[in-house]
């Protein structure tokens, strides 16, 4: 199935007539909260669109609404995009607002991967210059409008905190009164940007507050479960308990007898129950009698997969990178260190499970849900319903977390949404709901993987390093395969293992890419979630064998990695690595990982309780280039640390003869609030371009914990989670 949006169809989305509804900057399809649609022909289909009319809605009340091309599910793009615009627009923060941009890959593509979508911690990274130019262009157009209105030279006009002034004449205005006239001005091709020394919002602590906090706190924020359009049917699908299983036959008599149930239909992925509310749908689904055909289902359990992965790891896989001759160096002698690391399947477990809304009217359709990848989602909905893509509207709304779960390379949620709508026919809206158990047992996990590490220490130095990885491909067979597969290998399976930050003269990284019938997906920090652990736990083990300090030993091998070294030095200083007196019964561990061009080092202090490690404090240093919103950066580091700690301690999704075991938080243990350690974060000053912070706080935490446990004389955990008994 081809899920790519054809260029002609994509262009059709942008060729809509101008609708004027009051003064303001408006371009591209935008459905406001009052249901009024604003649209204009896309004059900015160039590679980097900076037209203010595409991204800004300036109201007559002087509010500035930034249409954010990235989904907001807690990581802060609403605030980040608005900060960039407001800085160059010289707006007052109190007038800033944000909303999601509509689905339109021509206007709102992610410059990192060419379609509209959020992922890879790329929101600020790909938008930094673009959105600043949007603000700068809007400012120039407002100034030009004021100059024309007041018949004064533009160079004599100033803009400060949302007020346009001409001092000598005493004339001034807010943005709203001049917005309509400004919209008629030509868009500057390359508006000048502020020197960073003039920033008053970017990088300034306390200068901005999050734009989404109030609505999320008072309950006015709309999520998919809040949608109650008249006539909406709630749809739950009974899916095979094994991946790859199909419906052989089913009896829906008892289900159809439940009050409120409208219909039961077979769909490609199972049996769909349509009802006037969640509980009738859930009650009816539980009463379905379904016989499953498991002839093509995945039947292996976790223990069998581990046995097969271990057997593969004994042989070299497909070569990813090689320098020097590892085998020859091992033959020379020295201290050979061999370690195996095993990483389980992990669910994403966001606060809000998967759900989506669609109203198919026959010749048109409109969808609303937390779409992380609108471009492929939009295309597949149109394809299933047999509509031109211009006849389908997709509106992204807030989502309660993701951690990768909503960025489906298979578009399986949008596909199922369209299929359940098609099965019952046009007319009534449908709201597809996945329960927590549906999501936990529905696959799309972080891949099960194994690393076999071998290293040689001689004369106090690490002279050889080998990493054989066994794991699944996230990208194989998907529309994103061409972007990430190199020589037939999925780069997300080995990223971080092939380019370690340490100078080792003899190095090899190889991969066994295996097929398992369990659908897998990127999980917060993708490959780095396991490669970061393997690399940082192993280098600590080698440095211990070499008799070197974990910080000094790492720094000695980082001569050509100044940003890695920078965060490592910063966190060592923050934690007083050398000078601090560590309380008896406690120990510290350290790790440093680069992911998504962001550099993070963490020091963990822990003790051992009766049931396992207790982490008391985490010190964290992050270099993410220019720090646009320092408070959000710190929050993402803190959140990443808590997320990582819960998963390395407790989380796993075991398979029993192919069936996922964990179904809810009683069996998929999460970190509890009393277990959250104190966290101290330092942001390393940088003039580099901004990079992402949504994921990079996760990878260093696990190995830092493992290394601290080793300092207490305990084995470094080689099979996660550390406390598996607590996950069941």
Order of alpha helices (4+ residues) and beta strands (2+ residues): alpha-beta-beta-alpha-beta-beta-alpha-beta-alpha-alpha-beta-beta-beta-alpha-alpha-beta-beta-alpha-beta-beta-alpha-beta-alpha-beta-alpha-beta-beta-beta-alpha-beta-alpha-beta-alpha-beta-beta-alpha-beta-beta-beta-alpha-alpha-alpha-beta-beta-beta-alpha-beta-beta-beta-alpha
